[in-house]
Amino acid sequence: MKILALIPARGGSKRLPGKNIRLLGGKPLIVWSIDAAKGIPEICDILVSTDDPVIAAICSDAGAYVPWLRPSELATDTASSVDVALHALDWYEAEKGAVDGLLLLQPTSPFRTKKTVARGIELFSNNAHQSVLGVSPTHAHPMWTLKIEGDYLVPFMKEHGLQTRSQDLPSAFVVNGSFYLTSPAELRACGSFVGAKTVPLLIESSQEALDIDTEWDWAVANAALALSGNIYRDK
């Protein structure tokens, strides 16, 4: 099986400036994701799509494949991850041949482990190359959510469970942003990493599921490293 790992890393970040190359535990944030994909036999290349020469140089030095800088139209706030993925996939397959899967690894999930990446690829292989999505148990159950209508709170869901004990609620999961794997055919047909049938890659560790998007998230990541003694560095 041949899987292309894609790490998207736009230079501009408004909420957390320079996040992709900020040092976390002594190495740039994006390098954590590069390291998590290294040495996995099914991954043929770790391609970084960026518009920033500094990010490109750091990733190249870390062992990633950075064959070009992303076109400017794909480096705006409105460009979607699917647009970026299709651009990279089309280029790669034209240059190096077809792949069986495209694995999107967002650099904002530094604690995703090599073991988890391998487990997700195994699920992809064992389920006829159906899409695999990283999910975690949700801390805010959808059956307990509310919305405001006029001056009042009303249940967000018609079938709500506001009178139900938490332990009696059905299990619910949220996309954690750490792992997206799909086939090229599915991505092109659906325009999404969530296919007609999507297999869950369950990640129960709060640290591993952390998605860094704000200064608060950054502080939590550093605190997690301090508490764990950097156990995530080489896993």
DAUR-V458995 format. One record per backbone hydrogen bond with DSSP energy under -0.5 kcal/mol. NH is the residue of the N-H (numbers start at 0). CO is the residue of the C=O. If there is no record, write none. Layout:
nh = <NH:NH>
co = <CO:CO>
This chain:
nh = <2:2:3:4:4:5:5:6:7:8:18:20:21:21:23:26:28:29:30:31:31:32:32:33:34:35:36:36:37:39:40:42:43:43:44:46:46:47:48:48:49:50:52:55:56:57:58:59:60:61:62:63:64:65:69:73:74:78:83:84:85:86:87:88:89:90:91:92:93:94:95:96:99:100:101:102:102:103:103:104:104:105:105:106:108:111:113:114:116:117:118:119:120:121:122:123:124:125:126:127:128:129:130:131:132:133:134:135:137:140:143:144:146:148:148:149:151:153:155:156:159:159:160:163:167:168:168:173:175:176:179:180:181:186:187:188:189:190:194:198:200:201:202:203:208:209:211:211:212:217:218:219:220:221:222:223:224:225:226:227:228:229:232:234>
co = <0:41:100:2:44:3:102:46:5:48:15:17:17:18:26:23:21:19:27:27:28:28:29:29:30:31:32:33:33:36:38:39:2:41:2:4:44:64:6:46:47:8:50:51:52:53:54:55:56:57:59:58:45:63:49:70:71:75:79:80:81:82:83:84:85:86:87:88:89:90:91:92:1:1:181:3:100:101:179:5:102:103:176:7:105:108:234:234:112:113:114:115:116:117:118:119:120:121:122:124:123:126:196:180:198:178:200:173:171:138:140:141:153:146:151:147:148:146:144:144:156:157:142:160:164:164:165:135:133:133:103:131:101:182:183:184:185:186:192:130:132:199:134:201:204:206:107:209:210:213:214:215:216:217:218:219:220:221:222:223:224:224:229:231>
